[in-house]
Amino acid sequence: MSQTFKTIAKFQYSSEAQIIKGRLEADGINVFLSDNFTIDTDPLVSNAIGGVKLKVLTKDALKAQHILDSIAKYSLDDEGNAIHCPNCNSTKVQLFSTIKDFKSFFSFVLGFLSGTLPFYAKDKYRCEDCNHEFETTS
């Protein structure tokens, strides 16, 4: 019987993928991560190569996807409370990357190498319901 894998999720960093991998393995699902070592070596290439891919055997894909769907994927504040959208008050809010294209990536790398990046940058969030982008005030 063929042992083929199916990608069921992609993550920006391997630490996120490792957490989900542990959860799926606890339920008896074999998990394989690809590109995690590359991203651990150089995190800036994550967007360029499509992130860390979490793969499971094709026969386990439906069960794994059901488990993934049961995990809360929305952002929480430092106290563990859901972050609310200031526009529609929804709690379906996710952290997102502001590096969207080559120009913004190049600007980030140039700022990083020249030491002109700000020491503190606020997190950017996007509401899944109304698509409103905002920063936290904390």
PANU-645912 format. One record per residue: residue in one letter; x, y negated, z negated of N, C-alpha, C, O in turn. Coordinates in steps of 0.2 Angstrom, whole numbers, plus 5000, padded with zeros to 4 digits. Layout:
BEGIN
A | X | Y | Z | X | Y | Z | X | Y | Z | X | Y | Z;
...
//
This chain:
BEGIN
M | 5004 | 5006 | 5000 | 5000 | 5000 | 5000 | 5004 | 4994 | 5000 | 5009 | 4993 | 4996;
S | 5003 | 4989 | 5004 | 5006 | 4983 | 5005 | 5006 | 4978 | 4998 | 5000 | 4977 | 4996;
Q | 5011 | 4976 | 4996 | 5011 | 4971 | 4990 | 5012 | 4964 | 4993 | 5017 | 4961 | 4993;
T | 5006 | 4961 | 4995 | 5007 | 4954 | 4998 | 5004 | 4949 | 4993 | 5000 | 4951 | 4989;
F | 5008 | 4943 | 4993 | 5006 | 4938 | 4988 | 5002 | 4932 | 4991 | 5002 | 4931 | 4997;
K | 4998 | 4929 | 4987 | 4994 | 4923 | 4989 | 4995 | 4918 | 4985 | 4995 | 4918 | 4979;
T | 4997 | 4912 | 4988 | 4998 | 4906 | 4984 | 4991 | 4903 | 4981 | 4986 | 4902 | 4985;
I | 4990 | 4903 | 4975 | 4984 | 4900 | 4972 | 4984 | 4894 | 4969 | 4979 | 4890 | 4967;
A | 4990 | 4891 | 4968 | 4991 | 4884 | 4965 | 4998 | 4882 | 4966 | 5003 | 4885 | 4967;
K | 4999 | 4875 | 4966 | 5005 | 4872 | 4967 | 5006 | 4867 | 4961 | 5001 | 4863 | 4959;
F | 5012 | 4866 | 4959 | 5013 | 4861 | 4953 | 5019 | 4857 | 4955 | 5024 | 4859 | 4958;
Q | 5019 | 4851 | 4952 | 5025 | 4846 | 4953 | 5031 | 4849 | 4950 | 5036 | 4848 | 4953;
Y | 5030 | 4851 | 4944 | 5036 | 4854 | 4940 | 5035 | 4861 | 4938 | 5030 | 4863 | 4937;
S | 5041 | 4864 | 4937 | 5041 | 4871 | 4935 | 5038 | 4873 | 4928 | 5035 | 4878 | 4927;
S | 5039 | 4868 | 4924 | 5036 | 4869 | 4917 | 5028 | 4870 | 4917 | 5026 | 4874 | 4913;
E | 5025 | 4866 | 4921 | 5018 | 4867 | 4922 | 5016 | 4874 | 4925 | 5012 | 4877 | 4922;
A | 5020 | 4876 | 4930 | 5019 | 4883 | 4933 | 5020 | 4888 | 4927 | 5017 | 4893 | 4927;
Q | 5025 | 4887 | 4923 | 5027 | 4892 | 4918 | 5021 | 4893 | 4913 | 5020 | 4899 | 4911;
I | 5018 | 4888 | 4911 | 5013 | 4888 | 4907 | 5007 | 4892 | 4910 | 5004 | 4897 | 4906;
I | 5005 | 4891 | 4916 | 5000 | 4895 | 4919 | 5002 | 4902 | 4920 | 4998 | 4906 | 4920;
K | 5008 | 4903 | 4922 | 5011 | 4910 | 4923 | 5010 | 4914 | 4917 | 5007 | 4919 | 4917;
G | 5011 | 4911 | 4911 | 5011 | 4914 | 4905 | 5003 | 4916 | 4903 | 5002 | 4922 | 4901;
R | 4999 | 4912 | 4905 | 4992 | 4913 | 4904 | 4989 | 4919 | 4908 | 4986 | 4923 | 4906;
L | 4991 | 4919 | 4915 | 4989 | 4924 | 4919 | 4992 | 4931 | 4917 | 4989 | 4936 | 4918;
E | 4999 | 4931 | 4915 | 5002 | 4937 | 4913 | 4999 | 4940 | 4907 | 4999 | 4946 | 4906;
A | 4996 | 4935 | 4903 | 4993 | 4938 | 4897 | 4987 | 4942 | 4898 | 4984 | 4946 | 4895;
D | 4984 | 4940 | 4904 | 4978 | 4944 | 4906 | 4979 | 4949 | 4911 | 4975 | 4952 | 4915;
G | 4986 | 4951 | 4912 | 4988 | 4957 | 4916 | 4989 | 4956 | 4923 | 4989 | 4961 | 4927;
I | 4990 | 4950 | 4925 | 4990 | 4948 | 4932 | 4998 | 4947 | 4933 | 5001 | 4943 | 4930;
N | 5001 | 4950 | 4938 | 5008 | 4949 | 4940 | 5008 | 4942 | 4944 | 5004 | 4941 | 4949;
V | 5013 | 4938 | 4942 | 5014 | 4932 | 4945 | 5021 | 4931 | 4947 | 5026 | 4933 | 4944;
F | 5021 | 4927 | 4953 | 5028 | 4926 | 4956 | 5028 | 4918 | 4957 | 5023 | 4915 | 4960;
L | 5033 | 4915 | 4955 | 5034 | 4908 | 4957 | 5039 | 4907 | 4962 | 5045 | 4910 | 4962;
S | 5038 | 4902 | 4967 | 5043 | 4901 | 4972 | 5045 | 4894 | 4972 | 5041 | 4889 | 4970;
D | 5051 | 4892 | 4973 | 5054 | 4885 | 4973 | 5055 | 4882 | 4967 | 5056 | 4876 | 4966;
N | 5054 | 4886 | 4961 | 5055 | 4883 | 4955 | 5062 | 4882 | 4953 | 5063 | 4877 | 4950;
F | 5066 | 4886 | 4955 | 5074 | 4885 | 4954 | 5076 | 4879 | 4958 | 5080 | 4875 | 4955;
T | 5074 | 4878 | 4964 | 5076 | 4872 | 4968 | 5073 | 4866 | 4964 | 5077 | 4861 | 4964;
I | 5067 | 4866 | 4962 | 5064 | 4860 | 4959 | 5068 | 4858 | 4952 | 5069 | 4853 | 4950;
D | 5069 | 4864 | 4948 | 5073 | 4863 | 4942 | 5080 | 4860 | 4943 | 5082 | 4856 | 4939;
T | 5083 | 4862 | 4949 | 5089 | 4859 | 4950 | 5089 | 4851 | 4952 | 5093 | 4847 | 4950;
D | 5084 | 4850 | 4956 | 5083 | 4843 | 4959 | 5076 | 4841 | 4959 | 5072 | 4842 | 4964;
P | 5073 | 4838 | 4953 | 5065 | 4837 | 4953 | 5063 | 4832 | 4958 | 5057 | 4832 | 4960;
L | 5067 | 4828 | 4961 | 5065 | 4823 | 4966 | 5063 | 4826 | 4973 | 5059 | 4823 | 4977;
V | 5065 | 4833 | 4974 | 5063 | 4836 | 4980 | 5056 | 4839 | 4980 | 5054 | 4842 | 4984;
S | 5053 | 4839 | 4974 | 5046 | 4842 | 4973 | 5041 | 4841 | 4978 | 5038 | 4845 | 4981;
N | 5040 | 4834 | 4979 | 5035 | 4832 | 4984 | 5037 | 4834 | 4991 | 5033 | 4836 | 4995;
A | 5044 | 4834 | 4993 | 5046 | 4836 | 4999 | 5045 | 4843 | 5001 | 5044 | 4845 | 5007;
I | 5046 | 4848 | 4996 | 5045 | 4855 | 4998 | 5038 | 4857 | 4996 | 5037 | 4863 | 4996;
G | 5034 | 4853 | 4993 | 5027 | 4856 | 4992 | 5026 | 4858 | 4985 | 5021 | 4862 | 4983;
G | 5031 | 4857 | 4980 | 5030 | 4859 | 4973 | 5032 | 4866 | 4972 | 5034 | 4870 | 4976;
V | 5031 | 4868 | 4966 | 5032 | 4875 | 4964 | 5025 | 4879 | 4966 | 5020 | 4877 | 4964;
K | 5026 | 4884 | 4969 | 5020 | 4888 | 4971 | 5019 | 4894 | 4967 | 5024 | 4898 | 4965;
L | 5013 | 4895 | 4964 | 5011 | 4900 | 4960 | 5008 | 4905 | 4964 | 5003 | 4904 | 4967;
K | 5011 | 4911 | 4964 | 5008 | 4917 | 4969 | 5006 | 4923 | 4965 | 5009 | 4924 | 4960;
V | 5001 | 4926 | 4967 | 4998 | 4932 | 4964 | 4997 | 4937 | 4969 | 4997 | 4935 | 4975;
L | 4997 | 4944 | 4967 | 4995 | 4949 | 4972 | 4988 | 4947 | 4975 | 4984 | 4945 | 4971;
T | 4987 | 4948 | 4981 | 4981 | 4947 | 4985 | 4975 | 4950 | 4981 | 4970 | 4947 | 4981;
K | 4976 | 4956 | 4979 | 4970 | 4959 | 4975 | 4968 | 4956 | 4969 | 4963 | 4957 | 4967;
D | 4973 | 4952 | 4966 | 4972 | 4949 | 4960 | 4970 | 4941 | 4961 | 4968 | 4938 | 4956;
A | 4970 | 4939 | 4967 | 4969 | 4932 | 4968 | 4962 | 4929 | 4965 | 4962 | 4924 | 4962;
L | 4957 | 4933 | 4966 | 4950 | 4930 | 4964 | 4950 | 4930 | 4956 | 4947 | 4925 | 4954;
K | 4952 | 4935 | 4953 | 4952 | 4935 | 4946 | 4957 | 4929 | 4943 | 4955 | 4926 | 4938;
A | 4963 | 4928 | 4946 | 4967 | 4923 | 4944 | 4964 | 4916 | 4945 | 4965 | 4912 | 4941;
Q | 4961 | 4915 | 4951 | 4958 | 4909 | 4952 | 4952 | 4907 | 4947 | 4951 | 4901 | 4945;
H | 4948 | 4912 | 4945 | 4943 | 4911 | 4940 | 4946 | 4909 | 4933 | 4944 | 4905 | 4930;
I | 4952 | 4912 | 4932 | 4956 | 4910 | 4926 | 4958 | 4903 | 4926 | 4957 | 4899 | 4921;
L | 4961 | 4901 | 4932 | 4963 | 4894 | 4933 | 4957 | 4889 | 4933 | 4958 | 4884 | 4930;
D | 4952 | 4891 | 4935 | 4946 | 4886 | 4935 | 4943 | 4885 | 4928 | 4940 | 4880 | 4926;
S | 4945 | 4890 | 4923 | 4942 | 4890 | 4917 | 4947 | 4885 | 4912 | 4945 | 4883 | 4907;
I | 4953 | 4884 | 4915 | 4958 | 4880 | 4911 | 4956 | 4872 | 4912 | 4956 | 4870 | 4918;
A | 4956 | 4868 | 4907 | 4955 | 4861 | 4908 | 4961 | 4858 | 4912 | 4966 | 4859 | 4909;
K | 4959 | 4855 | 4917 | 4965 | 4852 | 4921 | 4965 | 4844 | 4920 | 4969 | 4841 | 4924;
Y | 4961 | 4841 | 4916 | 4961 | 4834 | 4916 | 4965 | 4831 | 4910 | 4967 | 4835 | 4905;
S | 4967 | 4825 | 4911 | 4972 | 4822 | 4906 | 4969 | 4820 | 4899 | 4963 | 4819 | 4899;
L | 4973 | 4821 | 4894 | 4972 | 4820 | 4887 | 4976 | 4814 | 4885 | 4982 | 4813 | 4887;
D | 4974 | 4810 | 4880 | 4978 | 4805 | 4877 | 4983 | 4809 | 4872 | 4982 | 4815 | 4871;
D | 4986 | 4804 | 4868 | 4991 | 4807 | 4863 | 4988 | 4811 | 4857 | 4991 | 4815 | 4854;
E | 4981 | 4809 | 4856 | 4978 | 4812 | 4850 | 4974 | 4818 | 4853 | 4971 | 4822 | 4849;
G | 4974 | 4820 | 4859 | 4971 | 4826 | 4862 | 4964 | 4825 | 4864 | 4960 | 4829 | 4866;
N | 4962 | 4818 | 4865 | 4955 | 4816 | 4867 | 4955 | 4815 | 4875 | 4961 | 4813 | 4877;
A | 4950 | 4816 | 4878 | 4949 | 4815 | 4885 | 4950 | 4808 | 4887 | 4947 | 4804 | 4883;
I | 4954 | 4807 | 4892 | 4954 | 4800 | 4895 | 4948 | 4798 | 4899 | 4946 | 4802 | 4903;
H | 4945 | 4792 | 4898 | 4939 | 4790 | 4901 | 4941 | 4785 | 4907 | 4945 | 4781 | 4906;
C | 4937 | 4786 | 4912 | 4938 | 4781 | 4918 | 4935 | 4775 | 4916 | 4929 | 4775 | 4913;
P | 4939 | 4769 | 4916 | 4936 | 4763 | 4914 | 4930 | 4760 | 4919 | 4926 | 4756 | 4918;
N | 4930 | 4763 | 4925 | 4925 | 4761 | 4930 | 4918 | 4765 | 4929 | 4913 | 4762 | 4929;
C | 4918 | 4772 | 4928 | 4912 | 4776 | 4928 | 4912 | 4780 | 4921 | 4907 | 4783 | 4920;
N | 4917 | 4779 | 4917 | 4917 | 4783 | 4911 | 4917 | 4790 | 4911 | 4916 | 4794 | 4906;
S | 4919 | 4793 | 4917 | 4920 | 4800 | 4918 | 4926 | 4803 | 4914 | 4931 | 4799 | 4913;
T | 4926 | 4809 | 4912 | 4932 | 4812 | 4909 | 4936 | 4816 | 4914 | 4941 | 4819 | 4912;
K | 4934 | 4816 | 4920 | 4938 | 4820 | 4926 | 4943 | 4815 | 4928 | 4943 | 4813 | 4934;
V | 4948 | 4814 | 4924 | 4954 | 4810 | 4926 | 4960 | 4814 | 4926 | 4962 | 4818 | 4921;
Q | 4964 | 4813 | 4931 | 4971 | 4816 | 4932 | 4976 | 4811 | 4933 | 4976 | 4806 | 4936;
L | 4982 | 4813 | 4930 | 4988 | 4810 | 4932 | 4990 | 4811 | 4939 | 4990 | 4816 | 4941;
F | 4993 | 4806 | 4942 | 4995 | 4807 | 4949 | 5002 | 4803 | 4950 | 5004 | 4799 | 4947;
S | 5005 | 4805 | 4955 | 5012 | 4803 | 4957 | 5011 | 4796 | 4961 | 5007 | 4796 | 4966;
T | 5015 | 4791 | 4960 | 5014 | 4785 | 4964 | 5019 | 4785 | 4970 | 5019 | 4781 | 4974;
I | 5023 | 4791 | 4971 | 5027 | 4792 | 4976 | 5023 | 4796 | 4981 | 5023 | 4802 | 4981;
K | 5021 | 4792 | 4987 | 5016 | 4795 | 4991 | 5019 | 4796 | 4998 | 5017 | 4801 | 5002;
D | 5024 | 4792 | 5000 | 5027 | 4793 | 5007 | 5035 | 4792 | 5006 | 5038 | 4791 | 5001;
F | 5038 | 4793 | 5012 | 5045 | 4792 | 5013 | 5048 | 4785 | 5010 | 5053 | 4785 | 5007;
K | 5044 | 4780 | 5012 | 5046 | 4773 | 5010 | 5046 | 4772 | 5002 | 5051 | 4770 | 4999;
S | 5041 | 4775 | 4999 | 5041 | 4774 | 4992 | 5046 | 4779 | 4988 | 5049 | 4777 | 4983;
F | 5047 | 4785 | 4991 | 5052 | 4789 | 4989 | 5059 | 4786 | 4990 | 5063 | 4786 | 4985;
F | 5061 | 4783 | 4995 | 5067 | 4780 | 4997 | 5068 | 4774 | 4992 | 5073 | 4773 | 4989;
S | 5063 | 4770 | 4990 | 5063 | 4764 | 4986 | 5065 | 4767 | 4979 | 5068 | 4764 | 4975;
F | 5061 | 4773 | 4977 | 5063 | 4775 | 4970 | 5070 | 4778 | 4970 | 5073 | 4776 | 4965;
V | 5072 | 4781 | 4975 | 5079 | 4784 | 4974 | 5084 | 4778 | 4974 | 5089 | 4778 | 4970;
L | 5083 | 4773 | 4978 | 5087 | 4767 | 4978 | 5087 | 4763 | 4972 | 5093 | 4761 | 4969;
G | 5081 | 4762 | 4969 | 5081 | 4759 | 4962 | 5084 | 4764 | 4957 | 5087 | 4761 | 4952;
F | 5084 | 4770 | 4957 | 5087 | 4775 | 4952 | 5095 | 4774 | 4953 | 5098 | 4774 | 4948;
L | 5097 | 4774 | 4959 | 5104 | 4774 | 4960 | 5107 | 4767 | 4958 | 5113 | 4767 | 4956;
S | 5104 | 4762 | 4959 | 5106 | 4755 | 4958 | 5105 | 4753 | 4951 | 5107 | 4748 | 4948;
G | 5101 | 4757 | 4947 | 5100 | 4756 | 4940 | 5095 | 4750 | 4939 | 5095 | 4747 | 4934;
T | 5090 | 4749 | 4944 | 5086 | 4743 | 4943 | 5079 | 4746 | 4942 | 5074 | 4742 | 4942;
L | 5078 | 4752 | 4941 | 5071 | 4755 | 4939 | 5069 | 4752 | 4932 | 5074 | 4751 | 4927;
P | 5063 | 4751 | 4930 | 5061 | 4749 | 4924 | 5062 | 4754 | 4919 | 5061 | 4760 | 4921;
F | 5064 | 4753 | 4913 | 5065 | 4758 | 4908 | 5058 | 4761 | 4905 | 5058 | 4767 | 4903;
Y | 5053 | 4757 | 4906 | 5046 | 4760 | 4904 | 5041 | 4759 | 4910 | 5040 | 4753 | 4912;
A | 5038 | 4764 | 4912 | 5033 | 4764 | 4917 | 5027 | 4767 | 4915 | 5027 | 4772 | 4912;
K | 5021 | 4763 | 4915 | 5015 | 4766 | 4913 | 5013 | 4772 | 4918 | 5014 | 4772 | 4924;
D | 5009 | 4776 | 4915 | 5006 | 4782 | 4919 | 5000 | 4779 | 4923 | 4997 | 4775 | 4921;
K | 5000 | 4782 | 4929 | 4994 | 4780 | 4933 | 4989 | 4786 | 4933 | 4991 | 4792 | 4934;
Y | 4983 | 4785 | 4933 | 4978 | 4790 | 4933 | 4973 | 4789 | 4939 | 4972 | 4783 | 4941;
R | 4969 | 4794 | 4941 | 4964 | 4793 | 4946 | 4958 | 4797 | 4944 | 4959 | 4803 | 4941;
C | 4952 | 4794 | 4944 | 4946 | 4797 | 4942 | 4944 | 4802 | 4948 | 4944 | 4799 | 4954;
E | 4942 | 4808 | 4947 | 4940 | 4812 | 4952 | 4933 | 4811 | 4954 | 4931 | 4812 | 4960;
D | 4929 | 4808 | 4950 | 4922 | 4806 | 4952 | 4921 | 4800 | 4957 | 4918 | 4800 | 4962;
C | 4925 | 4794 | 4955 | 4924 | 4788 | 4958 | 4930 | 4786 | 4962 | 4930 | 4781 | 4965;
N | 4936 | 4790 | 4961 | 4942 | 4788 | 4965 | 4945 | 4782 | 4962 | 4950 | 4779 | 4966;
H | 4943 | 4779 | 4957 | 4946 | 4773 | 4954 | 4953 | 4775 | 4951 | 4954 | 4780 | 4947;
E | 4958 | 4771 | 4953 | 4965 | 4772 | 4950 | 4966 | 4766 | 4945 | 4964 | 4761 | 4945;
F | 4969 | 4769 | 4939 | 4970 | 4764 | 4933 | 4976 | 4766 | 4929 | 4979 | 4772 | 4930;
E | 4979 | 4762 | 4925 | 4984 | 4763 | 4920 | 4981 | 4764 | 4913 | 4976 | 4761 | 4912;
T | 4984 | 4767 | 4909 | 4982 | 4768 | 4902 | 4985 | 4761 | 4898 | 4990 | 4758 | 4900;
T | 4981 | 4760 | 4893 | 4983 | 4754 | 4889 | 4987 | 4756 | 4883 | 4990 | 4751 | 4880;
S | 4988 | 4762 | 4881 | 4992 | 4764 | 4876 | 4999 | 4764 | 4877 | 5003 | 4766 | 4872;
//
